Amino acid sequence: MLASASPRRQDLLRSAGIPFTVKPANVPEQRLPGEPPTEYAERLARDKARAVWKRAQNHSNLFVLGADTIVLVDNHVLEKPDTEADAVRMLRHLSGKVHCVITSVCLIGPRGQGKFEDVRSEVTRVCFQTISEAEIREYVATGEPMDKAGAYAIQGVASRWIPRIEGCYFNVVGLPISLVYRMLQEHSAVKNGVKSGNGSAISTRRRKVSTHN
């Protein structure tokens, strides 16, 4: 079960042949004062997964995936822009710099009489060319940046300004899909290439696994 309404995450899972259902978590997304960027993304991913798990009627063979993506540049966290002016501000900040895209994921599933929580984070470095003020405003006018962390879509128009990345491309889109499948395998959520439960999952470099009764 995917605790996200993101069409990009849904497309990635679908393209990888990973069955899932969608159940948006609808939790507040507010960074705490002094909260480190990765810890912030991991907390949101965990909160989303927990919210959907809590609402589920039957936890037997249920796997819930929560995810959150942020952009980090010059120690500033960029999320989805609130307005077009906010999108312009973000793109000015990214222009001519290398930034990091962090996607954190929490997978919750059954274990014994309780549940496990597996939290991981993937980081991709993205090189952004210098873009002019006119290019920024024309891009924002397309509407593409408005529901994207960092105000751009690497798979869209913004691809023209990204000469290289270091790390997982799909992580920048919104979900490091190769790690999703690996994590599903680790937790026996898939068998012989077919998901055995009624949910979905993910993974990364940082890893936190806990068990709850």
N, C-alpha and C positions, 0 to 999 in steps of 0.2 A: 504494500500500500504506500503510495507516494504522498507525503504530507506537504504538497506544493501544488499551486495552480500554474506554475511556470510552463508555458507551452514548449519552451526550449528543452527543459528537462524531460518532458514527456516525449518529445521527438527523439531525443538521444536514446532513451530506454527502448522506444519502439524500434528504432533503427538497429539496435543491438539484439533485437529479438527477445527482450526481457519483458515478460507479461507483468502488468501492474494495473491497479485501480487508483483513482485519484480521490483524495480526501484532504482538501486544503486545511491547514491548521489554524490560520487566522489569529496568530499571536502577536502581541506588541513587539515592535522592533526598535528598541531604544538602547543605545550604548550607555553603559554605566560610566560615571566619572573615573578616569584613570584606567579603564579596562583595556588591556592589551588587545590589539586587533584580532589575533588568532583566537584568543579566549572568547572574545565577543562573538565571532562567527560560530565557534563551537557551541557556545551557550544557546544561540538562536536555533541552531540545528537540533540541539537536544530538546529545547522547549517545544519546537514544532512536532518532533517525533513523539514526545511524551503526551502532548495534547491530543493527538490522534489516537494513540494507544489507549489513553484513558477513556475516550468516547466509544471505543470498540466494544461490542457486546460479547464477542467470542475471541479469546486470545489464542486458542488452539491453532497451531500452525500459521500464526499471523506474524508477518514481518513488516515493520513500518520504517520508512526512510524519511528523515528530515534533512534538509540541506539549506545552506546559506552561502552566498557569494559576496565578497567585498573586494574593492580595489584599494591598494595601498601605494601612495606616492608621496615621497618626502615626509614620511611618518604621518600623513593625513589619510584618514579613511574616507573613501568615496563609496556611497551606496547609490540607490536610484535617485535621480534628480526629482525635486518637487515641482519645479517650473522650468520653462525654457531658459530663463536667465540662469538658473542653477546648472542646467546642462552646459551652457556656454562657459560658465565658470570652471566646471570640471574639465572640459576639453582644453581650455587654456592651460590648466594645471598639468595635463598629461602631455601636451605638445612638446616634442623634442626631448622626452625623457624616457627612462626605463622604469616601469612600475611592476608591481606584483599583483596577481590575481589569486585570492585565497578562497577556496571552496571548502567549507567544513560540512561533514556529514555525520549524522547519528543514525545507526541502525538498532532498532529494538526488536527483540524476538523472544519466544518462550524458552525457558530453561528450568527444568525441574518444576517446582511449584510456583516459581516466580518468573523473572525475565532477566535478560542481559541487555546491556547498553554498550555499544561499540562506537566510539567517537574518533574520527580521523580528519586530518586536514591536508589538502594538496595545494602546493604553491607553484605557480607558473610565472616566469618573468617575461614581460612583453615590452618590446621596443617600439616606441611611437615616434614617427617622423614629426618634424616641425610642420605645423599646419597654420595657414593664414587665418586671419579674423573672418575674411569672407567665406573661406571653406567651412569654418566652424559654424557660422550662422546659416549657411546653406544646408549643412548637414542636420543641424537642429530642426530646421524647417521641414525636413522629411518626416519627422516624428519618430524615427528609429531609436534615438537615444533615450526616450522618455521612460521606458520600463526596464532599463538595463543598468546594472551596477557599473559605475564609472562613466555612464552616459555614452556608451558605444557598443556596437555589436561586431565582434571580429568576423563573424560569418556574413556580414552585410556590407554596406557602403564603406564602413571604417576599415575594411581589409586593405584598401588602397594605401593606407598610412602605416601599415604594420609590416615591415620588411622581415622580421624574424621574432621568434619566441624561444624560450628555453623551458621545456617541460611539456605538459599535456595540453594539447589544443582544446580538447573537449572540456577541460577544466575551466577554460576561459569562457566557453559557451555557457557553462553552468553546472556541469557534472563530469568528473573524471571517470568516464564510462568503463575503461578497462579495469579500473580498480573496483568498480561496482560489482562486476561479475566475479572478480576474485574474492570479494568479501562475502558475496552470496554463497560461494563455494565453501569458504572457511566455516560458515555457520550452517552448512548443510541445508541451505534454502533452495539449492538447485541440485538436480540429479540428471546426469546424462544430457546436460545442456537445456533442461526444461525446469523451470521453477517449480518447487514442490509445494510451496505455501500460497498464500493469497496476498503477498506483498512484494516489496522491492528493496534494494540496498545500495551501499557504496563503501569507499575506503580512501586511504592515503598514507602519507609518511608518518605523521604523528598518530599515535594510536592510544586510545583509552578504552578499556573494557571493564565493565563492572557488572555485578550480579545483584539483583534485588529480589527479596521475597515478597 
